[in-house]
Amino acid sequence: MNQDTIVADLQRILREKLRIHVEHPDQDLFASGLIDSLAFVELVAALELEFRRPIDLLDVELEDFQTLHSIAHFIVTGDQPSDPR
């Protein structure tokens, strides 16, 4: 799965599940007001279902979900900080 395919999937998920239209893959989802805390949790749940991968909210950085490109990178690479506990 490549990042371009994932970005297209993310646009579809946001449009169909959250009724959010993202103009550009580098649009800041939080600064633009498209994603708030409730929508963020809904997005994470939708991503876990779509990509069949658990996402531990304790290990997620806000920057990982700031744009469609950063979310795609997160999904492709599985980048999650190591558990400092």
C-alpha positions in Angstrom: 0.0 0.0 0.0 1.5 3.4 -1.0 0.9 6.8 0.5 -1.1 8.1 -2.5 -3.5 5.2 -2.2 -3.9 5.8 1.5 -4.5 9.5 1.0 -7.3 8.6 -1.4 -8.7 6.2 1.2 -8.4 8.8 3.9 -10.3 11.3 1.8 -13.1 8.8 1.3 -13.2 7.8 5.0 -13.4 11.4 6.1 -16.1 12.2 3.5 -18.2 9.1 4.1 -17.8 8.5 7.8 -17.3 12.0 9.2 -18.8 14.1 6.5 -15.6 16.1 6.2 -14.2 17.3 2.9 -10.5 18.0 2.8 -9.4 20.3 0.0 -5.7 19.4 -0.1 -3.7 16.5 1.4 -1.4 19.0 3.2 -4.3 21.0 4.7 -3.9 21.2 8.5 -7.0 19.4 9.8 -6.9 20.9 13.2 -6.0 24.5 12.4 -8.6 24.6 9.7 -11.3 23.4 12.2 -12.2 20.4 10.2 -11.2 18.0 13.0 -12.0 18.6 16.7 -11.5 16.2 19.6 -14.6 14.2 18.9 -14.0 13.9 15.2 -10.4 12.9 16.0 -11.6 9.9 18.1 -14.1 9.0 15.4 -11.3 9.2 12.8 -9.0 7.0 14.8 -11.8 4.4 15.2 -12.6 4.5 11.5 -8.9 4.1 10.6 -8.6 1.1 13.0 -11.5 -0.6 11.1 -10.3 0.3 7.6 -6.7 -0.6 8.0 -7.2 -3.4 10.6 -4.6 -1.9 12.9 -5.0 -0.9 16.5 -3.9 2.7 17.3 -2.9 3.4 20.9 -4.0 7.0 21.6 -1.4 7.2 24.3 1.3 6.8 21.7 0.0 9.1 19.1 1.5 12.6 18.5 -0.9 15.3 17.2 1.5 15.9 14.3 0.9 12.3 13.1 -2.7 13.3 12.4 -2.3 16.9 11.3 -2.7 16.4 7.5 -3.7 13.5 5.2 -0.1 13.1 4.2 1.1 12.8 7.9 -1.7 10.3 8.6 -0.7 8.3 5.5 2.9 8.3 6.6 1.8 7.1 10.0 -0.1 4.2 8.5 2.5 3.2 6.0 5.5 3.3 8.4 3.7 2.4 11.6 5.5 5.2 13.3 4.6 5.3 16.9 7.0 6.5 19.5 8.5 3.7 21.7 6.7 3.3 25.0 8.6 5.3 27.6 6.9 3.5 30.5 
